[in-house]
Amino acid sequence: MPKTLLLEIGSDEIPARYLPLAFDQLRIRSETAFRESRLGFDRICVFGTPRRLCLYVQGVADAGDDTSQEVRGPSKKVAYDGEDNPTKALLGFARSIGVEPSDLTARTEKGGEYLYGTKFEKGLPAASILEKILPGVVMGMECPHPLRWGDQDWRWYRAIRWVVCLLGSEVVPVEIAGKVGGRSTYGHRTLHPGQAEIPDADSYFRVMENCSVVVDQDLRRKQIVMGAQWWAKDISGVPLIDEDLLSEVVSISEHPSAFLGRFDDQYLSLPRDVLFTAMRHHQRYFPTVDGDGGVLPGFIGVRDGDPEEGIDIVRRGNEWVLRARLADAEFFYEQDLKISLEDRLDDLKGVRFLRNAGTMYEKTLRLKQLTGDFASKLGLSADDAERARQAANLSKCDLTTALVREFPELEGIMGGLYAANEGFHADVAKAL
């Protein structure tokens, strides 16, 4: 009767950027291993959190498929002696493929007559196959910047701490990185730090839910989005869900709980991109906007923990951190506006972009020259050519601004904003 396989690899926290790749690798490698070992299955799913990767295979066959293969044996001359009795060569060949000498057939081929037999191989029990293939599936995964640990120099995303391996209710004692598979797992690090026993593979998600762990990454994604939308209504707004940020937040939580934070209206005078960068890149918050797209003085944060207990402390702490970031940004922005982009050109003489390749000032001069040459070859109008040269001349100046030093993600974006503020043509600002 088909059963469900559960393989959970518990580890130290895996960096968020590695998890999506780990999901794909584990699924693909598992499918390949199952097929090569002739072990049937209905469906392979992969789930995971920062602390665990889970292979969940439904409809695993009781045993691998039987196979039969025709095998060529010795020539007839070698197989029989002068009195037509089987030789040791014939008896040994028949024994090696598990048949009687009388079951062999002769076939004439170029160069002589040879004996053939059919080798039958019965499929191994599923547990035996899994015990053999699963270590290679897991430890053969390609891990960027793997961690090395243990006496045998194991390498994986992070150190493996426990292994759960169940085929139905049966424990498969697979050994991975020195850890033998059992049925004991661990819950959420703070909400349920102790062990939990999994009676069978089909009970896995129920047990993990009781341990405050949402194993299904798609379910965590839905919870975060729905929570963000619900909390944003408190300030009559909607959250701006950035897919890259959402994927990261999903990958750093086991029990995500969204909450609403606020900041002072005074910071709304900052450029939109500055506000979003401070929230998204630095704090992993989702900004909120009104129906017209205007930025609202609120953000959606996600806590990996209880949605109620201590949430006010968490909210205040996050508001304090963001307020400090925005205060810095406001100060830097005001200071940057006091110096024009053109007045920053000489500062580029002290900025080197590559050893022995000169300064950004020298690179700007080359870019300005090339821009003029291309403008002439392309037949641009005098106005367009001048705007192109202006853009080339100012293209690196925002590297010396305080705001770009604090928020490197805004390189180029701030150059365009400062150029527009100084009254340059819209084409120049857009080019920057």
Salt bridges, closest charged atoms under 4 A:
GLU8 OE2 - ARG52 NH1 3.20
ASP12 OD2 - ARG161 NH2 2.94
GLU13 OE2 - ARG189 NE 2.95
ASP24 OD1 - ARG27 NH2 3.27
GLU70 OE2 - ARG107 NH2 2.69
GLU109 OE1 - ARG72 NH1 2.98
GLU113 OE2 - LYS76 NZ 3.92
GLU121 OE2 - ARG38 NH2 3.86
ASP153 OD2 - ARG148 NH1 3.92
ASP153 OD2 - ARG155 NH2 3.93
GLU243 OE1 - ARG221 NH1 3.16
GLU248 OE2 - ARG284 NE 2.58
GLU254 OE2 - ARG52 NE 3.09
ASP304 OD1 - HIS188 NE2 3.12
ASP312 OD1 - ARG315 NH1 2.71
ASP336 OD1 - ARG344 NH2 3.52
ASP346 OD1 - LYS349 NZ 3.62
ASP384 OD1 - ARG387 NH1 3.34
GLU386 OE1 - ARG389 NH2 3.51
GLU406 OE2 - ARG325 NH1 3.25
GLU409 OE1 - HIS282 NE2 3.52
ASP427 OD2 - ARG387 NH1 3.97
ASP427 OD2 - HIS425 ND1 3.73
